[in-house]
């Protein structure tokens, strides 16, 4: 089983954030940055860590953050099957 599959089974889903920030040299201009990572809803520890890093280390001040989260595997979609089909 892959690491991505293990994360999905633990409840992680994909989070995409659209970050608008002000240009350091031209504060009246907004720039867009898209961030995507596996994260846990509703607390979003990965996104919060990234946004904290942004505020502490990067020059462009945040204007706004919009995000969407989608669990890739829901409990009803996963089931273990046993069996084997041999063709030819």
C-alpha positions in Angstrom: 0.0 0.0 0.0 1.4 3.4 -0.9 1.9 6.3 1.5 -0.7 8.3 -0.2 -3.3 5.5 0.2 -2.4 5.2 3.9 -3.0 8.9 4.4 -6.3 8.8 2.6 -7.4 5.9 4.8 -6.5 7.9 7.9 -8.9 10.6 6.9 -6.6 13.0 4.9 -8.1 14.7 1.9 -6.7 17.1 -0.7 -6.9 20.8 0.3 -6.4 23.5 -2.3 -5.9 27.1 -1.2 -6.0 30.2 -3.3 -3.9 32.8 -1.6 -4.1 36.4 -2.5 -1.2 38.5 -1.3 0.1 42.0 -1.9 3.2 42.6 -3.9 6.0 43.9 -1.6 7.1 46.6 -4.0 3.6 47.5 -5.2 1.1 47.1 -2.3 -1.8 48.1 -4.4 -1.3 45.0 -6.6 -2.6 41.6 -5.7 -0.8 38.3 -6.8 -2.3 34.8 -6.7 -0.6 31.7 -5.3 -2.2 28.2 -5.4 -1.2 25.7 -2.7 -2.3 22.1 -2.6 -1.5 19.4 -0.1 -3.0 16.5 1.8 -4.6 17.8 5.0 -7.1 16.9 7.8 -10.3 18.8 8.0 -11.6 20.7 10.0 -8.4 21.8 11.7 -6.2 21.9 8.6 -2.8 21.6 10.4 -0.8 21.5 7.1 -2.4 24.6 5.7 -2.1 26.5 9.0 1.6 25.6 9.2 2.2 26.9 5.6 0.3 30.1 6.3 2.3 30.7 9.5 5.5 30.1 7.5 4.3 32.6 4.9 3.6 35.3 7.5 6.9 34.8 9.3 9.3 34.3 6.4 7.9 35.9 3.2 7.6 39.6 2.3 4.2 39.6 0.6 1.5 40.3 3.2 -1.6 38.1 2.9 -4.8 39.6 1.6 -7.1 36.6 1.7 -7.2 32.8 1.6 -9.9 30.8 0.0 -9.8 27.0 0.3 -11.6 23.8 -0.6 -11.2 20.4 0.8 -12.2 17.0 -0.5 -11.8 13.6 1.1 -10.6 11.3 -1.6 -11.9 8.1 0.0 -15.0 8.0 2.1 -15.8 5.2 4.5 -18.5 3.8 2.3 -16.2 3.7 -0.8 -13.5 1.4 0.7 -14.0 -2.3 1.2 -11.6 -5.2 1.3 -12.2 -7.9 -1.2 -10.7 -11.4 -1.3 -10.6 -13.4 -4.4 -8.7 -14.1 -7.5 -9.7 -14.4 -11.2 -7.3 -16.2 -13.5 -7.7 -15.5 -17.1 -6.0 -17.8 -19.6 
